[in-house]
Each structure stands twice: as C-alpha cells, then as structure tokens.
Amino acid sequence: MARWVLHVDLDQFVAAVEILRRPELRGLPVVVGGDGDPSRRGVVSTASYQARRYGVHSGQPLRTAARLCPDAVFLPVDREAYEAASATVMATLRGFDAIVQVLGWDEAFLAVDTDDPAAVATEIQRRVRAATALDCTVGIGTNRIQAKLATGFGKPAGIFTITPDTWYGLLGDRPPDALWGIGAKTAKRLAALGITTVAGLAGTDPGTLADAFGPATGPWLVRLARGADDGTVTDAPHVPRSRSRETTYQEDLADWAQVRREVARLARLVAADAAELRVARVVVKVRYAPFHTHAHGHSLAEPTTDADRIETAALAALDDFAADRPVRLLGVRAEFPR
C-alpha cells in the first residue's frame, strides 16, 4: 500500500454551523462577525457562499459587507459553538486508521496507507456528515502541499487529487502566491526578479533565490514550486505559533494616552492566554480611521511568560507608531519561539 496525505477542510465552517442552528437561513447570504450588527464597527469572520458572490469576504468591515449585500443575514460570533462542532469533527477523523494533524477549527491532515485514497476520502465525508451534518472537501496528494492545494480545486464538498504527474498541468501557469506558504509580499518580490508563475519559480536556480531571500528560504521556495514538502504529517499536539487579542472601538480613540492604556490591557490579556508558553516577540496592530492598518513588532531579549515584560514590549512596539490620528482598532499578538 502507498502512503497518501488527505487534507480535510470543512466548507464555510462558521457559517455552516450557524445555518445548522437556523435551517431557515439555508440558501441565504449569511455573514458572521462582531456582534452581528452591521451598523456597528466590526469585521467579517466568515461568509456563506451566497454572500461571497456579492464580494463579501473575511476581514472585511461589516458596514462594507452590508453595502455589498444589503439582504444578507448578519449574525454574531459564537466561539463556543464553533469549538464544540470542531471537536466533534476532529474526534471523527481520529476514528480512522491514520495519523491526524489538526491545523485549526476547520481543517486537518490525515496520513493514510491505502491503495484507494478516494474511497477513504468518501468515507471521511460520510462520517463527518453523519456526526455533524457538516460538509467537507477532501484534497488528496502524495504530501501535504499537494493535498492542501487539491482542496481548493475540490470545493465545495468535493474530492480532488494532485500528484507529481498533474502538478505542473494544474499549477504551472498560476502565480506563485497560489502556493500554500507564499503571500502577496513574497510574490511581489519574486515578480521583481521576473518570476511570475509557479513553473517559472520551479525552474529557477535555488542559488539565485538564496541570494535574494536567504540560504534557507530561497531554496525552499523552489522546492515548494516543484510540489515538494520538507515535512510530514504528525499527530504531535498542536502548539500555536502565537496568541492575539484585538478590539474594534465604536468610537475612535483620539487620546494617545488611552491608546497606550488599551494596548497595555490587551497585552495582559494575551499574556494570560499564552499561559505557560514563552513569548519571544510582541506585535501591535493599529488601524487608524478610516481604515489604514499598520503593525510593528518588538522582540524580547529572551522568551518570557512574565506579563509585565510582555506589556512593556507591546508599549515599545507602540512607540513606533505615529500618534497623530484617531484609532479605530488595536491588536496585540504574542509570538512564540519556533
């Protein structure tokens, strides 16, 4: 039997959980975010496929979503409900003869030894639906990268396979940021080097990119474009890379002293959330009115769990911001050593 990797991704997870609780909303545009009131400040956590057709997407201001889709049903975030649904799904996945690596509320990798991965994927969909009434898409590949990208081709509620034989046919002409792990900033830097496709990146000399991106990142980008994966699926307990808190204010904060007090408060909440995990770097996010977002970070001399030091680092990061405009959102993220 061959080793296959399956990526399970729950479709429109948060919206789907809400629709299960309110069946009358099925087929309607549903937007979940903030306290569910689009007249107040807040951002979209998720949107149903029907709402996405109007241009609504995660991270968007609720007011913008309401303008794009005025007939949408807006609902508040209910974290406990999503965590409960996620726990049931992950328990279902652990019932398979597989190594299960949980990635978050709504996705996981499974490493399975089988000659028929599509049959396993079909059974996963059946069991998840039986346990939760939720749909999921399953991507299949010979490694995590292939499986993760296959999921995008299979949505919604489908099954799709990517292998080394089909990799370039499916992805070769796509931009580099179509790959899992490459964002817009990296894609822009690659474009400046004349690299605008996955195939182009795959054919680049790793040494050239080592000069541009560093000895580790440069060659890794080339391997990624070739569909290679340096890691394996592991069932080791998930250790988060960071913890964060943020608040959108219904009234802009014009007093910078109040901004500092809020950042200090958020930093202490994050320190409590981190618990025994040592914090190596603190990043502060500031969204000025009307909607201009900036972030600055401050690294600690050595990782710590001390709330006072985490607060001090957050305030040091805040000192890098201009205190000349009203603030509508503040966030603090504690990053853990890698």
C-alpha positions in Angstrom: 0.0 0.0 0.0 1.1 3.6 -0.7 1.2 6.4 1.8 -1.2 9.2 0.9 -1.9 12.6 2.6 -5.5 13.8 2.8 -6.4 17.4 3.7 -9.9 17.8 5.2 -11.4 21.2 5.1 -14.8 22.0 6.4 -16.8 24.1 3.9 -17.8 27.6 5.1 -17.4 26.2 8.6 -18.6 29.0 10.8 -21.5 30.0 8.5 -22.4 26.3 8.2 -22.6 25.9 12.0 -24.9 28.8 12.2 -27.1 27.6 9.4 -27.4 24.2 11.1 -28.8 26.1 14.1 -31.1 28.1 11.9 -32.2 25.9 9.0 -34.4 28.7 7.6 -31.2 30.5 6.6 -30.1 27.8 4.2 -29.6 29.2 0.7 -29.5 32.8 2.0 -26.4 35.1 2.2 -25.2 34.8 5.8 -22.4 36.9 7.3 -20.9 36.2 10.7 -18.8 38.8 12.5 -18.6 41.1 15.5 -21.8 41.3 17.5 -23.9 40.8 14.3 -24.9 44.4 13.9 -23.6 45.8 10.6 -24.3 49.3 11.7 -21.6 49.0 14.3 -17.9 48.5 13.8 -16.6 45.0 13.4 -15.2 42.7 10.7 -16.5 39.7 8.9 -15.3 36.4 10.4 -16.8 34.3 7.6 -19.5 34.5 4.9 -21.6 31.8 3.3 -21.0 31.1 -0.4 -24.2 33.0 -1.2 -22.7 36.1 0.4 -19.3 35.6 -1.2 -20.9 36.0 -4.6 -21.5 39.7 -3.7 -17.8 40.2 -2.8 -18.2 39.7 0.9 -15.1 38.1 2.5 -13.3 37.5 5.8 -11.6 40.5 7.4 -13.9 43.0 5.6 -15.7 45.7 7.7 -19.3 44.7 8.5 -20.5 48.0 7.1 -18.8 47.3 3.8 -20.4 43.8 3.7 -23.8 45.4 4.4 -23.3 47.7 1.4 -22.3 44.9 -0.9 -25.0 42.6 0.2 -27.8 44.6 1.9 -30.1 41.5 2.1 -27.6 39.4 4.0 -28.4 38.0 7.4 -25.8 39.2 9.9 -25.0 37.0 13.0 -22.7 37.5 16.0 -19.7 35.3 16.5 -20.3 32.3 18.9 -16.9 30.8 19.5 -18.1 28.1 21.9 -20.4 26.7 19.3 -17.7 26.5 16.7 -15.2 24.9 19.1 -17.8 22.3 20.0 -18.5 21.4 16.3 -14.8 21.3 15.6 -14.1 19.0 18.5 -16.7 16.5 17.1 -15.2 16.6 13.6 -11.7 16.0 14.9 -12.8 13.2 17.1 -14.5 11.7 14.0 -11.2 12.0 12.0 -9.3 10.3 14.8 -11.5 7.3 14.3 -9.7 6.4 11.1 -6.6 4.3 10.9 -4.5 7.4 10.1 -2.1 9.9 11.6 -4.2 13.0 12.2 -2.7 16.5 12.3 -5.1 19.2 13.4 -4.5 22.6 11.8 -7.3 24.6 13.3 -11.1 24.6 13.9 -11.9 23.6 10.4 -9.0 21.6 8.8 -6.7 18.7 9.3 -4.2 16.5 7.5 -4.5 12.7 7.6 -1.7 10.4 6.6 -3.1 7.0 5.4 -1.7 3.8 4.0 -4.1 2.8 1.2 -4.4 1.8 -2.4 -7.7 3.8 -2.7 -7.4 7.2 -1.2 -10.5 8.4 -2.9 -12.5 5.7 -1.1 -11.1 6.9 2.2 -11.9 10.5 1.3 -15.5 9.5 0.5 -15.8 7.7 3.9 -14.4 10.7 5.7 -17.1 12.9 4.1 -19.8 10.4 5.1 -18.7 10.1 8.7 -18.2 13.8 9.2 -21.7 14.5 7.8 -23.2 11.7 9.9 -21.7 13.1 13.1 -22.2 16.8 12.5 -24.3 17.4 9.3 -21.4 19.5 8.0 -19.9 19.1 4.6 -16.2 19.0 3.9 -13.9 19.0 1.0 -11.0 16.5 0.8 -7.8 17.1 -1.1 -5.5 14.1 -1.8 -1.8 14.2 -2.6 1.5 12.4 -2.0 2.4 15.1 0.5 0.9 17.9 2.5 1.5 20.6 -0.1 -0.3 18.7 -2.9 -3.2 17.7 -0.6 -3.7 21.3 0.7 -3.8 22.8 -2.8 -6.0 19.9 -4.1 -8.7 21.0 -1.6 -9.1 24.3 -3.4 -9.8 22.5 -6.6 -12.4 20.3 -4.9 -14.5 22.9 -3.1 -17.3 22.8 -2.2 -17.9 19.3 -0.8 -15.8 17.6 -3.4 -12.7 15.3 -3.6 -9.7 16.2 -5.7 -6.3 14.7 -6.2 -2.9 16.3 -7.1 0.1 14.2 -7.8 3.6 14.9 -9.2 2.2 13.9 -12.6 -0.5 16.5 -12.5 1.3 19.3 -10.6 2.5 21.4 -13.4 -0.6 20.9 -15.6 -2.8 22.3 -12.7 -0.5 24.9 -11.2 2.4 25.7 -13.6 0.7 28.7 -15.1 -0.6 30.1 -11.9 1.1 32.9 -9.9 3.4 31.9 -7.1 1.0 33.1 -4.4 -1.3 30.3 -5.5 1.0 28.1 -3.4 0.4 27.4 0.3 3.1 29.4 2.1 3.6 32.2 -0.4 1.9 35.5 0.2 1.4 38.7 -1.7 4.6 40.3 -0.5 6.8 37.4 -1.4 5.0 37.2 -4.8 5.8 40.8 -5.4 9.5 40.3 -4.6 9.5 37.3 -7.0 7.9 39.3 -9.7 10.6 41.9 -9.4 13.0 39.1 -10.3 10.9 38.2 -13.3 9.3 35.2 -11.7 5.6 35.3 -12.2 4.4 31.7 -12.4 4.8 28.5 -10.4 6.6 26.9 -13.3 9.0 29.8 -13.5 9.7 29.6 -9.8 10.2 25.8 -10.1 12.8 26.4 -12.8 14.8 29.0 -11.0 18.3 28.2 -9.7 17.9 27.8 -5.9 21.2 29.7 -5.5 19.8 32.7 -7.2 16.9 32.8 -4.7 19.2 32.1 -1.8 20.9 35.4 -2.7 17.6 37.2 -2.7 15.7 35.5 0.1 18.4 33.9 2.3 20.0 30.4 2.3 17.0 28.7 3.8 14.0 30.5 2.3 15.3 30.8 -1.2 15.8 27.1 -2.0 12.6 26.3 0.0 10.6 28.5 -2.4 11.9 26.5 -5.4 11.1 23.2 -3.7 7.6 24.4 -2.9 7.0 25.3 -6.5 8.1 21.9 -7.5 5.5 20.4 -5.3 7.9 19.1 -2.7 7.3 19.0 1.0 10.0 19.1 3.6 7.7 17.9 6.4 5.4 15.1 7.3 2.1 14.7 8.9 2.4 14.4 12.7 0.0 13.8 15.4 2.0 15.7 18.0 -0.2 18.1 19.9 -0.7 21.3 18.1 1.4 24.2 19.5 0.2 27.6 18.4 2.7 30.0 16.9 1.0 32.9 18.6 -1.9 34.3 20.6 -3.6 37.5 19.9 -6.4 39.9 21.0 -7.9 42.8 19.3 -10.7 45.3 19.8 -12.6 47.5 17.4 -13.8 50.6 19.1 -17.3 52.0 18.3 -15.8 55.5 18.9 -12.4 56.4 17.6 -9.7 56.8 20.2 -8.3 60.3 19.8 -6.3 60.4 23.1 -3.0 58.6 22.7 -2.8 58.0 26.5 -6.0 56.0 26.1 -4.4 54.1 23.2 -1.5 53.2 25.5 -3.8 52.0 28.2 -5.7 49.8 25.8 -2.5 48.3 24.4 -1.4 47.5 27.9 -4.7 45.9 28.7 -4.7 43.8 25.5 -1.1 42.8 26.2 -2.0 41.4 29.6 -5.0 39.5 28.2 -2.6 38.0 25.6 -0.1 37.1 28.4 -2.9 35.3 30.2 -4.0 33.5 27.0 -0.4 32.4 26.4 -0.3 30.8 29.9 2.9 28.8 30.2 4.0 29.4 26.6 7.0 31.7 26.5 6.7 34.8 24.3 9.6 35.8 22.1 8.1 38.8 20.2 5.1 41.1 20.6 3.4 42.7 17.6 1.0 45.6 17.9 -1.6 46.4 15.2 -3.1 49.8 14.8 -5.9 50.6 12.5 -6.3 54.3 12.1 -9.6 55.9 11.0 -11.0 55.4 8.5 -9.3 52.1 7.7 -5.5 52.3 7.4 -3.7 49.4 9.2 -0.1 49.2 10.3 1.9 46.8 12.5 5.1 47.0 14.4 6.9 44.3 16.5 9.3 44.3 19.4 11.5 41.2 20.2 12.3 40.4 23.8 15.9 39.8 24.9 14.8 36.3 25.8 11.5 34.5 25.7 9.3 35.1 28.8 5.9 34.3 30.4 6.1 37.5 32.5 3.1 39.7 31.9 4.9 42.9 32.8 7.6 42.2 30.3 5.1 41.4 27.6 3.2 44.6 28.3 6.5 46.6 28.2 7.3 45.0 24.8 3.9 45.9 23.5 4.3 49.5 24.5 7.7 49.6 23.0 6.2 48.5 19.7 3.5 51.1 20.0 6.2 53.8 20.2 7.0 53.1 16.6 3.5 54.4 15.5 2.6 58.0 14.7 0.3 59.4 17.5 -1.3 61.9 15.2 -4.5 60.2 14.0 -7.6 58.7 15.6 -7.5 54.9 16.2 -10.4 52.6 15.4 -8.8 49.2 16.2 -6.0 47.9 18.3 -4.5 44.4 18.4 -1.7 42.7 20.3 -0.1 39.4 19.2 2.4 37.4 21.2 4.6 35.2 19.1 6.3 32.1 20.5 9.8 30.8 19.7 9.9 28.5 16.6 
